[in-house]
């Protein structure tokens, strides 16, 4: 769809770029000629992605960074700036989420999501944006949101609240930083099945299972290349007048059925939720074990 050298000369950071949607976008950027940086908390996952992209001829480097910590973010961005000059693009992709009745949420559970999505997205955007302004360099920010920012999402309230905040950050900074040549846009994907997201949002359901797509007018989940194409379009030159926008790519699901988890979860019993919590806990424990390696 795009010329192979479309992003040559671009230097792009993708947070949470070692897996899932972040890996998909980072790989596409590298394939189209960009110098790509990825960050995340699991070094082994980052290293695997670097090896894969490098073997395919792409330029990519990885940094283990907890974006919930502003000092760690600042150090990482400073290192990247020293490694060849300013970034030209940022993708706020790192996120966390899990389904739960809100009455059962603990403050720790709320913070686990909000600190990554709400605070982390701001920390990285601010660290890049202030440097772009100081250096007189144009930049482009894409944040990965959800359609819940428009209509809410029962059973994933911390994520809905946090991503709604990032949506407002996108609009606010598009206006405040526009005269610096800094653009901010966002993508609100519908179902694009990835292992990590499905284990916390649809535990027990295979990523190839299309049974949950009945509320999507197009009758299917999204295909990764479709998301990759939109992420490239927003990052490439040629649409510099486009800023402050959040674009849904969900097969019109949020227009037809709300695009959230209400229909599938509101009838579950406490026993059902106990089983779901156990599956999610097992996934989280496995992730923690990988981070400690």
KAQUIKA-V302598 format. One record per pair of residues at least 4 apart in sequence whose C-alpha atoms are under 7 Angstrom apart, sorted by sequence separation. I is the first residue (numbers start at 1). J is the second residue. D is the distance in whole Angstrom. If there is no record, write none. Layout:
BEGIN
i	j	d
I	J	D
I	J	D
END
This chain:
BEGIN
i	j	d
2	6	7
18	22	6
19	23	5
20	24	7
21	25	6
22	26	6
23	27	6
24	28	6
25	29	6
26	30	6
27	31	6
28	32	6
29	33	7
30	34	5
42	46	6
43	47	6
44	48	6
45	49	6
46	50	6
47	51	6
48	52	6
49	53	6
50	54	6
51	55	6
52	56	6
53	57	7
54	58	5
69	73	6
70	74	6
71	75	6
72	76	6
73	77	6
74	78	6
75	79	6
76	80	6
77	81	6
78	82	6
79	83	6
81	85	5
100	104	7
101	105	7
105	109	6
106	110	6
107	111	6
108	112	6
109	113	7
110	114	6
111	115	5
112	116	7
113	117	6
114	118	5
115	119	5
116	120	5
117	121	6
118	122	7
119	123	6
120	124	6
121	125	6
122	126	6
123	127	6
124	128	6
125	129	6
126	130	6
127	131	7
128	132	6
129	133	6
130	134	6
131	135	6
132	136	6
133	137	6
148	152	5
153	157	6
156	160	6
157	161	6
158	162	6
159	163	6
160	164	6
161	165	6
162	166	6
163	167	6
164	168	6
165	169	6
166	170	6
167	171	6
168	172	6
169	173	6
170	174	6
171	175	7
172	176	6
173	177	5
174	178	5
177	181	7
178	182	5
194	198	6
195	199	6
196	200	7
197	201	6
198	202	5
199	203	5
205	209	7
216	220	7
224	228	6
225	229	6
226	230	7
227	231	6
228	232	6
229	233	6
230	234	6
231	235	6
232	236	6
252	256	6
253	257	6
254	258	4
261	265	6
262	266	6
268	272	6
269	273	6
270	274	6
271	275	7
272	276	6
273	277	6
274	278	6
275	279	6
276	280	6
277	281	6
278	282	6
279	283	6
280	284	6
281	285	6
282	286	6
283	287	6
284	288	6
285	289	6
286	290	6
287	291	6
288	292	6
289	293	7
17	22	4
18	23	5
29	34	6
30	35	6
53	58	5
54	59	6
67	72	7
81	86	5
100	105	7
105	110	7
114	119	7
115	120	6
132	137	5
148	153	5
177	182	6
178	183	6
193	198	6
198	203	6
199	204	7
214	219	6
253	258	6
254	259	4
268	273	7
16	22	6
17	23	5
30	36	6
40	46	7
54	60	7
66	72	7
67	73	6
81	87	7
132	138	6
213	219	6
253	259	5
15	22	7
29	36	7
53	60	7
65	72	6
132	139	7
153	160	6
213	220	5
14	22	6
65	73	7
152	160	6
213	221	6
17	26	6
174	183	6
198	207	7
26	36	7
50	60	6
174	184	5
210	220	6
50	61	6
149	160	6
210	221	7
14	26	6
50	62	7
148	160	6
195	207	7
194	207	6
149	163	6
170	184	5
193	207	5
149	164	5
170	185	6
46	62	6
97	113	6
96	113	5
145	163	6
18	38	7
96	116	7
17	38	5
43	64	6
95	116	6
7	29	7
12	34	7
16	38	7
17	39	6
18	40	7
42	64	7
94	116	7
95	117	5
11	34	6
12	35	6
13	36	6
14	37	6
15	38	6
16	39	6
17	40	7
36	59	6
37	60	6
38	61	6
39	62	6
40	63	7
41	64	5
94	117	7
8	32	7
10	34	5
11	35	5
12	36	5
13	37	5
14	38	5
15	39	5
16	40	5
35	59	5
36	60	5
37	61	5
38	62	5
39	63	5
40	64	5
41	65	6
7	32	5
8	33	4
9	34	6
10	35	6
11	36	6
12	37	6
13	38	6
14	39	7
15	40	6
35	60	6
36	61	6
37	62	6
38	63	6
39	64	6
40	65	5
41	66	6
6	32	6
7	33	5
8	34	5
27	53	6
39	65	6
40	66	7
5	32	5
6	33	7
7	34	5
18	45	6
31	58	6
4	32	5
5	33	5
18	46	5
30	58	5
222	250	7
4	33	7
30	59	6
92	121	6
192	221	6
191	221	5
192	222	5
18	49	6
191	222	6
192	223	7
190	222	7
192	224	7
218	251	5
217	251	6
216	251	6
217	252	6
216	252	6
217	253	6
216	253	4
215	253	6
217	256	7
145	186	7
147	188	5
215	256	7
138	180	7
139	181	7
140	182	6
141	183	6
142	184	6
143	185	7
144	186	6
145	187	6
146	188	4
147	189	7
215	257	6
138	181	5
139	182	5
140	183	5
141	184	5
142	185	5
143	186	5
144	187	5
145	188	5
146	189	6
114	158	6
118	162	5
138	182	5
139	183	6
140	184	6
141	185	6
142	186	5
143	187	6
144	188	6
145	189	7
146	190	7
113	158	6
114	159	7
117	162	6
118	163	7
113	159	6
117	163	7
68	115	6
118	165	7
133	180	6
68	116	5
110	158	6
114	162	6
118	166	6
67	116	7
73	123	7
77	127	7
88	138	7
89	139	6
90	140	6
91	141	6
92	142	6
93	143	6
68	119	6
73	124	6
88	139	5
89	140	5
90	141	5
91	142	5
92	143	4
93	144	5
68	120	5
88	140	6
89	141	6
90	142	6
91	143	6
92	144	6
67	120	5
70	123	6
74	127	6
102	155	6
101	155	5
100	155	5
102	157	7
99	155	5
100	156	6
99	156	5
98	156	7
185	243	5
188	246	7
184	243	5
185	244	5
186	245	6
187	246	5
188	247	6
189	248	6
190	249	6
191	250	7
183	243	5
184	244	5
185	245	5
186	246	4
187	247	5
188	248	4
189	249	5
190	250	4
185	246	6
186	247	6
187	248	6
188	249	6
189	250	6
97	159	6
174	243	6
174	244	5
22	93	6
171	244	5
203	276	7
170	244	6
12	87	6
11	87	5
12	88	6
13	89	6
14	90	6
15	91	6
203	279	6
11	88	5
12	89	4
13	90	5
14	91	5
15	92	6
16	93	6
203	280	7
10	88	6
11	89	6
12	90	6
13	91	6
14	92	6
15	93	5
16	94	4
14	93	7
15	94	5
200	280	5
199	280	7
199	283	7
140	235	7
99	200	7
147	248	7
98	200	5
99	201	5
97	200	7
98	201	5
155	261	7
147	254	6
153	260	5
154	261	6
153	261	7
154	262	6
147	259	7
148	260	7
89	235	7
20	194	5
20	196	7
28	228	6
25	228	5
29	232	7
24	228	7
25	231	7
7	236	6
42	290	7
42	291	5
41	291	7
END
